[in-house]
Amino acid sequence: MTDSVETQASDKEKHAGAREGFENLEDRGSVLFVRVKRIDGERSVPVVVARAALEAHFGASQGKKDLANAYLAHRATINAKVLELAPAGDVYTDANPMLLGAGDFE
């Protein structure tokens, strides 16, 4: 009985994690908006990733949710680049997000 309750809880966490990934992404057609948490976990960096970058380096195509799927599949690489380029402090805001293009990943 305990195993099935633990399994159900684990399944719920997996599904919640999948939904959470998409909830934090906003496909704006030519760009993908995402928030990348800093290492301290308290603040995040608002980032706009160009479609061209996701297509050229991460396999995105023109389909529905392709930008989000490409980001989710390569989020460790993309987030590492964001954290590498983001200066200390809160320089970026929703109105002035970090912009990442194809050249940032070459």
HELIX and SHEET records of a PDB file:
HELIX    1   1 THR A    2  GLU A   23  1                                  22    
HELIX    2   2 ARG A   51  PHE A   58  1                                   8    
HELIX    3   3 ASP A   66  ALA A   73  1                                   8    
HELIX    4   4 ARG A   75  LEU A   85  1                                  11    
HELIX    5   5 ALA A  102  PHE A  105  5                                   4    
SHEET    1   A 4 LEU A  25  ASP A  27  0                                        
SHEET    2   A 4 VAL A  31  LYS A  37 -1                                        
SHEET    3   A 4 SER A  44  ALA A  50 -1                                        
SHEET    4   A 4 MET A  98  LEU A 100  1                                        
END                                                                             
